[in-house]
Amino acid sequence: MSSSWTGLARGAVAGAAGTTARGTTTYLGGAVRGRAAGPETLRNPWERTGRLSAPGPLAATATGVAIGSAAGVLRAAGLRLPTVIGGPLLGLAAMAAAGGPLTAWRISDPRTWSTTDWVADVVPHLVYGVATHATLVAVSRVAESREPVPPGSPATLLRAAALGAATGSRSTAGVTAIALTSGRDDPGAVAARLGSRAGTVISALAAAGELVADKLPATPSRLALPGLLPRAVLGATSAAAMARRNQYDTTLPALVGLASAGAAAALGVRLRAAAARRFGSDKPGAFAEDAIATLLGWLGARRAGRRAALITAEPLAR
């Protein structure tokens, strides 16, 4: 079988896995919101209207498998992207494939969606993208008989959750924490570049700028798409960079970082609103959130001790 056909088959398997993860996330999101997550209730991508019905689960599954197949062919052709980049790109491709026809057929108008609608659409597609890419990498690694990377330890997943939560509060907190605790010789391209002199300076300046911008009245809600999407991507990126730096597999930490970033963003908005009601201003809540994000970033990115580092490296030496 040619490499293209092999990549197509592997991608189809990965796309099916990603579609399952997306469907599960959509269902759980509907359950959390207190309503069924079926075609009749979700605004996008399986919305029903009085005139037409949007594509159902079968079409959504076919789309997910097709996008995964295309990713498999590209990987077989030599395009190898890390999950923290390839995952969100596949998620965006799935969003475009699902939302484009809805807009073209005037079944749904994204301009009328609320923040809740956008979150309900963006998060499942990001989960689809990360799950599809991670599955494709894992399947390809096994098929190519490449040495597997040790899975993330419980401590690594806790660090990933801390970095994601820090990013949900302040979008630059996670990557800045990685930059300040990494060096140019560290494993992993992301950690090494962030740990360079330029990476450290740029990330620190971005973090300082965000601390100021966060307090301005004109700053848009972090739950709007322009605020939520970067937090999800950067949460996954910082968590994956930490895992790769510690020589663990990045797949599960990236998913944990993505999920905790979204959860922390929503929780932070509620806490700020509660502080505004209590103190007449959200500034006390904002400064408290600054401190919490800094602490979580440090806890997630701090270097392991010498003994822990030796234990981490031991599986790779065998």
C-alpha positions in Angstrom: 0.0 0.0 0.0 1.4 3.4 -0.9 2.2 6.0 1.8 -0.7 8.2 0.7 -3.2 5.4 1.1 -1.7 4.4 4.4 -1.9 8.0 5.6 -5.5 8.2 4.4 -6.4 5.1 6.4 -4.7 6.2 9.5 -6.3 9.7 9.2 -9.7 8.2 8.9 -9.2 6.3 12.1 -8.0 9.4 13.8 -10.9 11.4 12.4 -13.4 8.9 13.8 -11.7 9.1 17.2 -11.8 12.9 17.1 -15.5 12.9 16.1 -16.3 10.7 19.0 -14.5 13.1 21.4 -16.3 16.1 19.8 -19.7 14.4 20.2 -19.0 13.5 23.9 -17.9 17.1 24.6 -21.0 18.5 22.9 -23.2 16.2 24.9 -21.5 17.0 28.2 -21.8 20.7 27.4 -25.5 20.4 26.8 -25.9 18.5 30.1 -24.0 21.1 32.0 -26.3 23.8 30.5 -29.3 21.8 31.7 -30.6 20.9 28.2 -30.3 18.0 25.9 -27.5 18.2 23.4 -29.3 16.8 20.5 -29.9 18.2 16.9 -33.0 20.0 18.0 -31.4 22.1 20.7 -27.9 22.9 19.6 -27.6 26.1 17.7 -24.5 24.9 15.8 -23.5 22.7 14.0 -26.6 20.5 14.0 -29.4 23.1 14.4 -32.9 22.5 13.2 -34.9 25.5 12.0 -38.5 25.9 10.8 -37.4 25.8 7.1 -34.4 23.4 6.9 -32.5 21.0 9.0 -28.8 21.4 9.3 -26.5 18.4 8.7 -27.1 15.6 11.2 -24.8 13.4 13.1 -24.1 11.2 10.0 -22.9 14.2 8.0 -20.9 15.5 10.9 -19.2 12.1 11.3 -18.4 12.0 7.6 -16.9 15.5 7.8 -14.8 14.6 10.8 -13.5 11.5 9.1 -12.8 13.3 5.9 -10.7 16.0 7.6 -8.8 13.4 9.5 -8.1 11.5 6.3 -6.8 14.7 4.7 -4.5 15.2 7.7 -3.3 11.7 7.4 -2.4 12.2 3.7 -0.5 15.4 4.6 1.4 13.7 7.4 2.3 10.8 5.0 3.6 13.5 2.6 6.0 14.8 5.3 4.0 17.6 7.1 4.7 16.9 10.8 3.2 19.5 13.1 3.1 19.3 16.9 -0.3 18.6 18.4 -0.5 22.1 20.0 -0.4 23.6 16.5 -1.9 20.9 14.3 -4.8 20.2 16.8 -6.2 23.8 16.7 -5.7 23.9 13.0 -7.8 20.8 12.5 -10.4 22.2 14.9 -10.6 25.4 12.8 -11.0 23.3 9.7 -13.8 21.3 11.2 -15.5 24.6 12.3 -15.3 25.9 8.8 -16.6 22.7 7.3 -19.5 22.7 9.7 -20.4 26.4 9.8 -19.7 27.3 6.1 -22.7 25.4 4.7 -24.9 26.6 7.5 -24.1 30.2 6.6 -24.3 29.7 2.9 -27.7 28.0 3.1 -28.9 30.7 5.6 -29.7 28.1 8.2 -27.8 29.9 10.8 -26.1 33.3 11.0 -22.9 33.4 13.2 -23.3 37.1 13.6 -26.4 36.5 15.8 -24.8 33.9 18.1 -24.4 34.7 21.8 -21.2 34.0 23.8 -22.7 30.7 24.9 -23.4 29.7 21.3 -19.7 30.4 20.4 -18.4 28.5 23.4 -20.7 25.6 22.6 -19.2 25.5 19.0 -15.6 26.4 19.6 -14.7 24.0 22.5 -16.0 20.8 20.9 -14.2 21.5 17.7 -10.9 22.3 19.5 -11.4 18.9 21.3 -12.0 17.3 17.9 -8.8 18.8 16.5 -6.5 17.9 19.4 -7.9 14.4 19.7 -7.7 13.7 15.9 -4.1 15.0 15.7 -3.0 13.2 18.8 -4.6 9.9 17.6 -3.0 10.3 14.2 0.4 10.8 15.8 0.0 7.8 18.1 -1.3 5.5 15.4 1.6 6.5 13.1 4.2 6.1 15.8 3.0 2.5 16.5 2.8 1.6 12.8 6.3 3.0 12.2 7.6 1.2 15.2 9.0 4.3 16.7 10.0 4.3 20.4 7.0 5.6 22.4 7.3 8.6 24.6 6.3 7.9 28.3 2.7 9.1 29.0 2.3 12.0 31.4 2.5 11.3 35.1 -0.2 12.4 37.5 2.1 15.2 38.6 2.5 16.3 35.0 -1.2 16.5 34.5 -1.6 18.6 37.7 1.0 20.9 36.3 -0.8 21.1 33.0 -4.1 21.9 34.8 -2.3 24.7 36.8 -0.8 26.2 33.6 -4.2 26.0 31.8 -6.0 27.6 34.7 -3.4 30.4 34.8 -3.9 31.0 31.1 -7.6 31.1 31.5 -7.2 33.9 34.0 -4.4 35.7 32.0 -3.8 34.5 28.5 -0.1 35.1 28.7 0.5 33.7 32.2 1.2 30.1 31.1 3.7 30.8 28.3 5.4 33.5 30.4 5.9 31.0 33.2 7.4 28.5 30.8 9.7 31.2 29.4 10.9 32.3 32.8 11.7 28.7 33.8 13.2 27.4 30.6 16.5 27.7 28.7 17.6 27.4 25.1 19.0 23.9 25.7 15.8 22.4 27.1 14.0 19.6 25.2 11.2 20.8 23.0 11.2 23.6 20.5 8.5 25.6 22.2 10.2 25.6 25.7 13.6 26.3 24.1 12.4 29.3 22.1 10.4 30.7 24.9 13.4 30.3 27.2 15.7 32.2 24.8 16.5 35.8 25.7 14.1 37.2 23.0 11.4 34.8 24.0 11.7 35.7 27.7 11.6 39.5 27.0 8.7 39.3 24.6 6.6 37.1 26.8 7.3 39.2 29.9 6.3 42.4 28.1 3.2 40.8 26.8 2.3 39.6 30.3 2.9 43.1 31.8 0.7 44.7 29.0 -2.1 42.2 29.7 -2.1 43.0 33.4 -2.7 46.7 32.5 -5.2 46.0 29.7 -7.2 43.6 31.9 -8.2 46.5 34.2 -9.5 48.8 31.4 -13.2 49.1 31.0 -13.0 48.8 27.2 -11.4 45.4 27.4 -13.9 42.8 25.9 -15.1 39.8 27.7 -12.7 36.9 27.8 -15.6 34.6 27.0 -16.0 36.2 23.6 -14.3 34.3 20.7 -11.3 36.7 20.4 -10.6 36.2 24.1 -11.5 32.6 24.6 -9.8 31.0 21.6 -6.2 32.4 22.4 -6.7 31.2 26.0 -7.6 27.7 24.8 -4.7 27.5 22.4 -2.1 29.0 24.8 -3.3 26.8 27.6 -2.7 23.7 25.5 0.6 25.1 24.3 2.0 25.9 27.7 0.9 22.6 29.1 2.4 20.7 26.2 5.7 22.6 26.3 6.0 21.7 30.0 5.4 18.0 29.3 7.8 18.0 26.4 10.4 19.7 28.5 10.1 17.0 31.1 10.3 14.4 28.3 6.7 13.1 28.6 4.1 12.7 25.9 2.3 16.0 25.2 -1.2 14.7 24.2 -3.0 14.4 27.5 -1.4 17.4 29.1 -2.4 19.6 26.1 -6.0 18.4 26.5 -5.9 19.1 30.2 -4.4 22.6 29.6 -7.1 23.4 27.0 -10.0 22.3 29.2 -8.7 24.0 32.4 -8.1 27.2 30.5 -11.7 27.3 29.4 -13.0 26.5 32.8 -10.8 29.1 34.5 -11.9 31.7 32.0 -15.6 31.2 32.8 -14.9 30.9 36.6 -12.8 34.1 36.6 -15.7 36.1 35.0 -18.0 34.9 37.8 -15.6 35.7 40.5 -14.9 39.2 39.1 -18.7 39.8 39.0 -19.0 38.6 42.6 -16.2 41.0 43.7 -17.9 43.9 41.8 -21.2 43.2 43.7 -19.3 42.9 47.0 -16.9 45.9 46.8 -18.7 48.1 44.2 -15.7 47.5 41.8 -14.1 44.5 40.2 -10.6 45.8 40.8 -10.1 43.8 44.1 -11.2 40.7 42.2 -8.9 41.6 39.3 -5.8 42.0 41.5 -6.6 38.8 43.4 -6.9 37.0 40.0 -3.5 38.4 39.0 -2.0 36.8 42.1 -3.7 33.5 41.6 -2.7 33.3 37.9 0.9 34.1 38.9 0.9 31.4 41.6 -0.7 28.8 39.3 1.8 29.6 36.5 4.7 29.1 38.9 3.3 25.9 40.2 2.8 24.5 36.7 6.1 25.6 35.2 8.6 25.3 38.1 11.4 22.9 37.4 11.5 19.5 39.0 14.2 18.8 41.5 17.2 16.8 40.6 15.9 13.5 41.9 12.6 14.0 40.0 14.4 14.9 36.8 16.5 11.8 37.0 13.3 9.7 37.5 11.7 11.4 34.6 14.6 10.7 32.3 15.0 7.1 33.4 12.3 5.6 31.1 14.0 7.2 28.0 17.4 5.8 28.9 16.1 2.2 28.9 
